[in-house]
Amino acid sequence: MQIPMKRYVLYTELINEAQTIQAAKESFHSFTVHHARGIWKGAEEETLLLEFILKDTADNAAWVRALADEIRHMNKQATVLITESTILAEFI
């Protein structure tokens, strides 16, 4: 049975990887970590993506945004990108 859910992805520069993942673990018990290479303002950088598949609730949205802000401050970044999409998920 497919369940409507939200997919959030945080895009951040690969800084303090262990601390960044630990911060996510403190708020979320399940997520996926992706390593990528990105371009920000013309400069290539190693990128860390944290992907969350969550129930569509205001609390979850707020927790994702709070985590992004925590990561931004911890890593002294100008921004952390959040994408949000509605998906259908099925646990088999």
C-alpha positions as CSV (number, residue, x, y, z in Angstrom):
1,M,0.0,0.0,0.0
2,Q,1.4,3.4,-1.0
3,I,1.5,6.1,1.6
4,P,1.8,9.8,0.8
5,M,4.9,11.2,2.5
6,K,7.4,14.0,2.3
7,R,10.9,13.7,1.0
8,Y,13.3,16.3,2.4
9,V,16.9,16.6,1.3
10,L,19.4,18.9,3.0
11,Y,22.4,19.9,0.8
12,T,25.5,21.1,2.8
13,E,29.2,21.4,2.2
14,L,31.1,18.4,3.4
15,I,32.4,19.9,6.6
16,N,32.4,18.2,10.0
17,E,30.7,15.1,8.5
18,A,30.6,13.1,11.8
19,Q,29.1,16.0,13.7
20,T,26.6,16.8,11.0
21,I,25.4,13.1,10.9
22,Q,25.3,13.0,14.7
23,A,23.1,16.2,14.8
24,A,20.7,14.5,12.4
25,K,20.7,11.3,14.5
26,E,19.6,13.3,17.5
27,S,16.4,14.3,15.8
28,F,15.7,11.5,13.3
29,H,16.1,7.7,13.6
30,S,16.1,7.0,9.9
31,F,17.7,8.8,7.0
32,T,20.1,8.3,4.1
33,V,23.5,10.0,3.6
34,H,24.8,10.7,0.1
35,H,28.2,12.0,-0.9
36,A,28.3,14.2,-4.0
37,R,30.3,16.9,-5.7
38,G,28.6,20.2,-6.2
39,I,29.2,23.7,-7.7
40,W,28.4,26.7,-5.5
41,K,28.9,30.1,-7.0
42,G,31.3,28.7,-9.6
43,A,33.5,26.8,-7.1
44,E,33.5,23.0,-6.9
45,E,33.0,21.5,-3.5
46,E,32.4,18.1,-1.8
47,T,28.8,18.0,-0.7
48,L,26.8,16.0,1.9
49,L,23.2,15.3,1.3
50,L,20.9,14.1,4.1
51,E,17.6,12.6,2.8
52,F,14.6,12.1,5.0
53,I,11.3,10.3,4.1
54,L,8.8,11.5,6.7
55,K,5.1,11.7,7.4
56,D,3.7,15.0,6.2
57,T,3.4,16.9,9.4
58,A,4.1,20.5,10.5
59,D,6.4,19.1,13.3
60,N,8.5,17.1,10.8
61,A,8.9,20.1,8.5
62,A,9.9,22.3,11.5
63,W,12.5,19.7,12.7
64,V,14.1,19.5,9.2
65,R,14.4,23.2,9.1
66,A,15.8,23.4,12.6
67,L,18.4,20.8,11.7
68,A,19.3,22.7,8.6
69,D,19.8,25.8,10.7
70,E,21.9,23.9,13.2
71,I,24.1,22.5,10.5
72,R,24.5,26.0,8.9
73,H,25.6,27.5,12.2
74,M,27.8,24.5,13.2
75,N,29.6,24.6,9.8
76,K,29.7,28.4,9.5
77,Q,27.9,28.3,6.2
78,A,26.0,31.0,4.5
79,T,23.2,28.6,3.5
80,V,22.0,25.0,3.7
81,L,19.6,24.1,0.9
82,I,16.4,22.2,1.7
83,T,14.3,20.5,-1.0
84,E,10.9,19.2,-0.2
85,S,8.7,17.0,-2.4
86,T,5.6,14.9,-2.0
87,I,6.1,11.3,-2.7
88,L,4.3,8.0,-2.5
89,A,6.2,5.5,-0.4
90,E,5.6,1.8,0.0
91,F,7.3,-0.4,2.6
92,I,7.5,-4.0,1.4
